[in-house]
Amino acid sequence: MRKSINAFFVAAGLLFTANIANAQQKFAHLNSAVIIEAMPEVKAARTALEAFGKTKQADVEKMISEYQVKLKAAEDKQKSLSEANKETVGKELQAMGADLQDLQKRIEDARAKAQQEMEAKNAELFNPIQVKADAAIKAVSKEKGFAYVFDTANQALVYWDGGDDITAAVKTKLGITATAAPKK
């Protein structure tokens, strides 16, 4: 009886040890910046964002040009001020000043709106790319049995020795064959 109890505890110990060994979780790391930079969608998104930005910049520059023309006209009108036309020109200058202040306010509002629209356009263009990369990262992590994957691009992990770098596997999952170095 004593031998069977000892055998039971030895067997239980072996099973417990085997379960602990199997319970070790796998870790990996990747660089999401390299992955995202290599995605072909990024180039198209950047081109679209640049074009959108140029349009917004042109709109603001047009308003600034209009402001400069009106300011020059007001300065020229100021030069024509004399005792004889003081009242008439003074009223015109007041109206021009109010118009310039209004235009200056519209320029500031246009700049703020353009900035907000650029941020919204950036999110519209790049969020789907990030979602696609995240999905590929999750798929590769699951396929390879990793419990944790650290992203070295955002310095979530500052030291790694060994471990599996699955950046290439995620790029393959996304169908990216060319290698792209991360921008510094």
Wavefront OBJ file of the C-alpha trace (Angstrom):
o trace
v 0.000 0.000 0.000
v 2.833 2.348 0.905
v 4.522 1.681 -2.446
v 1.334 2.497 -4.344
v 0.954 5.772 -2.407
v 4.573 6.665 -3.180
v 4.049 5.719 -6.819
v 0.929 7.897 -6.875
v 2.810 10.918 -5.505
v 5.704 10.374 -7.908
v 3.276 10.135 -10.839
v 1.380 13.206 -9.627
v 4.666 15.086 -9.269
v 5.716 14.156 -12.779
v 2.364 15.264 -14.186
v 2.551 18.523 -12.246
v 6.092 19.172 -13.505
v 5.042 18.356 -17.077
v 2.127 20.773 -16.809
v 4.433 23.524 -15.566
v 6.826 22.892 -18.458
v 3.948 23.031 -20.925
v 2.598 26.154 -19.269
v 5.685 28.183 -20.154
v 4.516 30.919 -22.410
v 6.262 31.939 -25.591
v 7.359 35.519 -26.107
v 8.224 37.307 -29.335
v 8.964 40.789 -30.528
v 8.414 42.731 -33.710
v 8.835 46.211 -35.082
v 5.442 47.497 -36.216
v 7.017 50.601 -37.778
v 8.989 48.407 -40.190
v 5.883 46.397 -40.997
v 3.633 49.400 -41.564
v 6.299 51.263 -43.544
v 6.602 48.267 -45.879
v 2.860 48.101 -46.551
v 2.016 49.396 -50.041
v -1.047 51.190 -48.693
v 1.186 53.591 -46.743
v 2.657 55.193 -49.865
v -0.803 55.765 -51.340
v -2.078 57.163 -48.035
v 0.874 59.546 -47.757
v 0.364 60.746 -51.332
v -3.337 61.342 -50.687
v -2.611 63.145 -47.410
v 0.011 65.365 -49.068
v -2.410 66.278 -51.876
v -5.122 67.046 -49.337
v -2.676 69.172 -47.340
v -1.614 71.116 -50.429
v -5.256 71.902 -51.205
v -5.840 73.184 -47.678
v -2.599 75.181 -47.780
v -3.602 76.744 -51.111
v -6.954 77.800 -49.645
v -5.251 79.521 -46.706
v -2.609 81.125 -48.943
v -5.362 82.522 -51.168
v -6.931 84.185 -48.131
v -3.543 85.530 -47.022
v -2.967 86.963 -50.483
v -6.373 88.655 -50.343
v -5.464 90.063 -46.925
v -2.172 91.451 -48.231
v -3.913 93.142 -51.184
v -6.472 94.740 -48.878
v -3.777 95.795 -46.414
v -1.791 97.448 -49.222
v -4.956 99.238 -50.374
v -5.547 100.498 -46.827
v -1.942 101.684 -46.559
v -2.260 103.506 -49.901
v -5.525 105.070 -48.743
v -3.797 106.177 -45.522
v -1.183 108.005 -47.611
v -3.910 109.975 -49.397
v -5.306 111.283 -46.110
v -5.333 115.090 -45.944
v -7.232 117.797 -44.079
v -9.619 118.187 -47.006
v -10.658 114.528 -47.211
v -10.013 113.583 -43.581
v -13.631 112.697 -42.776
v -14.372 110.699 -45.934
v -11.059 108.846 -46.035
v -11.204 108.274 -42.275
v -14.541 106.459 -42.626
v -13.193 104.422 -45.530
v -10.119 103.485 -43.484
v -12.316 102.403 -40.567
v -14.346 100.198 -42.903
v -11.155 98.774 -44.414
v -9.760 98.112 -40.931
v -12.904 96.245 -39.919
v -12.740 94.257 -43.162
v -9.079 93.404 -42.503
v -9.852 92.267 -38.950
v -12.680 90.091 -40.256
v -10.419 88.598 -42.910
v -7.672 87.991 -40.348
v -10.180 86.141 -38.133
v -11.323 84.056 -41.114
v -7.695 83.172 -41.908
v -7.111 82.009 -38.323
v -10.335 79.989 -38.419
v -9.379 78.494 -41.798
v -5.971 77.449 -40.441
v -7.540 75.800 -37.394
v -10.147 74.059 -39.542
v -7.486 72.894 -42.007
v -5.471 71.428 -39.126
v -8.526 69.558 -37.832
v -9.359 68.311 -41.324
v -5.763 67.132 -41.807
v -5.925 65.175 -38.551
v -9.254 63.639 -39.566
v -7.920 62.761 -43.035
v -4.808 61.232 -41.475
v -6.985 59.030 -39.264
v -9.243 58.147 -42.202
v -6.272 57.056 -44.316
v -3.998 55.419 -41.751
v -6.412 53.777 -39.279
v -7.397 51.025 -41.755
v -3.698 50.344 -42.377
v -3.088 50.025 -38.636
v -6.118 47.738 -38.264
v -4.838 45.508 -41.087
v -1.362 45.315 -39.536
v -2.836 44.560 -36.096
v -4.943 41.753 -37.566
v -1.884 40.221 -39.244
v 0.128 40.511 -36.022
v -2.615 38.749 -34.072
v -2.929 36.038 -36.729
v 0.813 35.322 -36.826
v 1.021 35.387 -33.026
v -1.804 32.892 -32.760
v -0.415 30.664 -35.547
v 3.005 30.530 -33.897
v 1.582 30.033 -30.402
v 2.934 33.193 -28.795
v 1.374 34.328 -25.555
v 2.988 37.771 -25.667
v 4.409 39.836 -28.514
v 6.258 43.033 -27.776
v 6.470 45.910 -30.224
v 9.956 47.402 -30.267
v 8.811 50.373 -32.374
v 7.089 52.038 -29.447
v 9.763 50.914 -26.990
v 7.381 48.753 -25.036
v 10.402 46.502 -24.590
v 13.844 48.011 -24.277
v 15.790 44.765 -23.925
v 15.330 41.462 -25.629
v 17.771 38.655 -25.864
v 16.800 35.819 -28.038
v 13.100 35.489 -28.480
v 11.579 35.264 -31.883
v 11.352 38.341 -34.106
v 8.164 37.815 -36.075
v 8.374 41.050 -38.098
v 9.189 39.072 -41.261
v 6.372 36.587 -40.640
v 3.836 39.407 -40.267
v 5.135 41.049 -43.449
v 4.751 37.706 -45.235
v 1.212 37.390 -43.871
v 0.474 40.796 -45.395
v 2.003 39.732 -48.712
v 4.952 42.116 -48.396
v 8.083 40.727 -49.999
v 10.451 43.711 -50.209
v 12.318 44.716 -47.097
v 12.087 48.290 -45.920
v 14.306 49.758 -43.260
v 12.591 51.828 -40.577
v 12.879 55.581 -40.979
v 14.943 57.216 -38.279
l 1 2 3 4 5 6 7 8 9 10 11 12 13 14 15 16 17 18 19 20 21 22 23 24 25 26 27 28 29 30 31 32 33 34 35 36 37 38 39 40 41 42 43 44 45 46 47 48 49 50 51 52 53 54 55 56 57 58 59 60 61 62 63 64 65 66 67 68 69 70 71 72 73 74 75 76 77 78 79 80 81 82 83 84 85 86 87 88 89 90 91 92 93 94 95 96 97 98 99 100 101 102 103 104 105 106 107 108 109 110 111 112 113 114 115 116 117 118 119 120 121 122 123 124 125 126 127 128 129 130 131 132 133 134 135 136 137 138 139 140 141 142 143 144 145 146 147 148 149 150 151 152 153 154 155 156 157 158 159 160 161 162 163 164 165 166 167 168 169 170 171 172 173 174 175 176 177 178 179 180 181 182 183 184
